[in-house]
Amino acid sequence: MTYKEVAHTNGYEFTQGGGYELPTYPFVPPPEIGSGAPARHPIVIVGGGITGLTLACSLARLGVPAILIDEDDTVGVKGASSRGICYTQKSLEIFERLGIYEHIAAKGVQWSVGRTYAGHDEVYSFDLRQQGGYRLSQQPPFINIQQFYIEAFLVDRINALGHVQLRWRNRLTAFEQDEHGALLSIETPAGAYQVRAEHVIDATGSASPLRKWLQVPFDSKRGDDRWCIADVRFTTRPPQERHTWIEAPFNENRAVWQHLMGDDVWRIDYQMAPNADPAYVSREDVVRERLARQFGPEVEVEIVWVGPYAYRSECVHAMRHGRVFFMGDSAKVVSPFGARGGNTGVADADNLAWKLAAVMRGRAAPALLESYGDERLEAARENVRVTNRTARFLRPADGIERTYRNAAIALAKRHAFARPLINTGRMAVANPYTRSRACLYGEGSAAGQSVQNVAFAWADGREGRLNQLLDWAAGDLLLLCFGPLSRADRKRLAGLSATAPLRVVQVVGADDAAQCLEHVRDLKGALRDACQAAAGGWALVRPDAYLAAHGRAVNADLVQAIGLALGLTGVNA
């Protein structure tokens, strides 16, 4: 198949502003040019956005060789915007494991409180720090930061780690696959070349050429909702809080979003009329007039970037086609409400990386890769479903949908019970996996749930956190045993860890005697809470900080869980 006319990146036709100067990376002629025969690479990642770079960094951290090709020579969108800005606790936990979280925390803006208005009335507010799902982690509920900063941090980290080659200005022009592998044709400024790959990762985004070439079936839905972003830096009277309006009086009773991100830049999203002309609404004088209506005629702003957009939802029917794995926007496209776009791409990458690494290193069976589809397709469908509901609330059809919204707003202004009906975006959380072949589900089991990055004490009293245990496990499964262990249990665990890629850690209280050399102290019970484990039980944690299973006794269930988590059979106790 050859489709040279396909462009790989999304275009922003009507943009303005010059507030950002993106880094550029040098083109280095690949060694394959002029060789005459395709070189072999185990893993080829196509696309250097946040999803592809997260996967590349995860593989590099685990020492797995790969190449990443990208047709551009920079991060972000050339001459354009911040794009994604809200990063969830789960993404921040992943970035900590990858070694870039401190950079993100230093540049970005932490937030947990959101307020929603209809007209001049506050109808809904929340503080994510007061919600149980966020309280245990060492990372905050959210950080707002321009997407290109994260991508640049990932590039620097990948280059520092080695193992993965980043090939800029390398454009995929043709693809074919058979039982022997995939063949990719690539164009560069120095000429064309071909590579063979065992696994190909499509991280090219919503305009994925691979999806078109392979004629991948997917569901799609388009609406007539139109928006226009204004990224601005205030020189007078900056706003103080993150606010959302369902009906903003200064925007003809349409919705408005107001977020602060890095560099003291505010993102203001304005909902437009369905028939709005994107060229007109993004014109500088029109944008300034819109800002003046919201913040007053005397407000002074530097316009950093402006971009109109519409959105659609899409979701593939399967996350894998032969040797190609789809991830991020290549697999699903969602509206931007609730931060479920880039964050779920990061989670896709984190999910697939450890599985690919385990298979490539011979520590798991190839069958494990099928669980990527089980888990991330469930997440993709859920995120499409949730964001479509928000889109319908924000742009209701005439009739029953509009009547429902008007009633919800009216009730929410007067009654607390109605406030959860206000849907301006359900904020993204770590998706649970309820039907994965890699998890062992029992009655009341928390298998398939994400484990937060909680704190504990190392054996010498120093504070540690779950991510450090996962780093120590180096891509193997982590078995946490809570409380005392009998001699028979210790013998069985020693047998398991000798025959499977498994690291065992005993978790004891402040004054309990440790029976294993590898032990930590759970002084406040946070580690046990995060694993939803019973006293005296165990929790099997995967390298992506998801629970594969938990149980009460070191028995056949544990052996079965290890086998499932690795796509293996025949693990001996």
Disulfide bonds with the S-S distance in Angstrom:
none
